[in-house]
Amino acid sequence: LFIDYSAQIGSSISLKLGIRGDYFSYSRSVRVSPRFSAAFRINDRARISFAVGYFRQTLPLLLLYQNPDNRTLTEPLAYQYSAGLDYRFSESVKLKVSGYYKDYRHLPLDPSQPSLCLLDDMFGFSLFRDMALSDQGRGASYGIEMTLQKKMKKGFYGMVNASLFRTRYRDLAGKWHARAFDNRFLFSAQGGIKLGVHWDISLKMSVAGGRPYTPFNESLSTELNSAVFDFSRVNEKRLPIYQRLDIRVDRRFYFNKTNLTVYLSVWNLYNRKNVARYYWNE
């Protein structure tokens, strides 16, 4: 059940209050999650906003069914805070900058492998056995994001997105690790040019920091001829930076009652060999 209430104070201030209620039959639990946001218009070009909230997430059934005691686990929750600025340079150009912080509680951990975050690797090392989980995991995510957008005008359009962030969790031994998608930075730029009524040319570039991964225990993997991970170094290594450039050319044909678009699209234009993961070659 979700209920929200919006209010406008004058022409410059808008407020929104929301409450979400969840009932989960497996654990017979009722949870209430409130959130609040406000926006203030500074002038015709600029607006600032902030929001706070308390959010809960039901655990995956695949984890809960491992052991009857998991029925009583407390669901993960997050205290979330954010603030942002919107600024319009012109009718077609807009900038948005926002920052956020999330404080996670009650993340599920396996006491027999206390350094792993099960929500990051649910199909990984710890499943398909009778395990009673702990709900004492902690986590934190924080970062800043920017979007610069130019709508189509005078034959040109584009958008640039950038994000700097960290996302980590604390294991049962009190040690902090990078989470699986802690790339630390993301960048994308896309745009195009319209050449008359028949031709369009567009580009898209994507860059991302390398994802963390747990290295192999090379001596033991060699001895057993099978992948054995070094759980004393969970997510301490990082993949290379991901990069990709795509290009597309469109040609439009117009007829009396129909039109036809023919396009050529080239992905990964400079043939970057991005690394998705490392595996042990038996």
Secondary structure as GFF3:
##gff-version 3
##sequence-region A 1 282
A	DSSP	beta_strand	2	9	.	.	.	ID=ss1
A	DSSP	beta_strand	13	24	.	.	.	ID=ss2
A	DSSP	beta_strand	29	41	.	.	.	ID=ss3
A	DSSP	beta_strand	46	56	.	.	.	ID=ss4
A	DSSP	alpha_helix	61	64	.	.	.	ID=ss5
A	DSSP	three_ten_helix	68	72	.	.	.	ID=ss6
A	DSSP	beta_strand	77	88	.	.	.	ID=ss7
A	DSSP	beta_strand	93	109	.	.	.	ID=ss8
A	DSSP	beta_strand	134	153	.	.	.	ID=ss9
A	DSSP	beta_strand	156	170	.	.	.	ID=ss10
A	DSSP	beta_strand	176	178	.	.	.	ID=ss11
A	DSSP	beta_strand	185	195	.	.	.	ID=ss12
A	DSSP	beta_strand	199	208	.	.	.	ID=ss13
A	DSSP	beta_strand	212	213	.	.	.	ID=ss14
A	DSSP	alpha_helix	218	224	.	.	.	ID=ss15
A	DSSP	three_ten_helix	231	233	.	.	.	ID=ss16
A	DSSP	beta_strand	237	238	.	.	.	ID=ss17
A	DSSP	beta_strand	242	254	.	.	.	ID=ss18
A	DSSP	beta_strand	259	266	.	.	.	ID=ss19
###
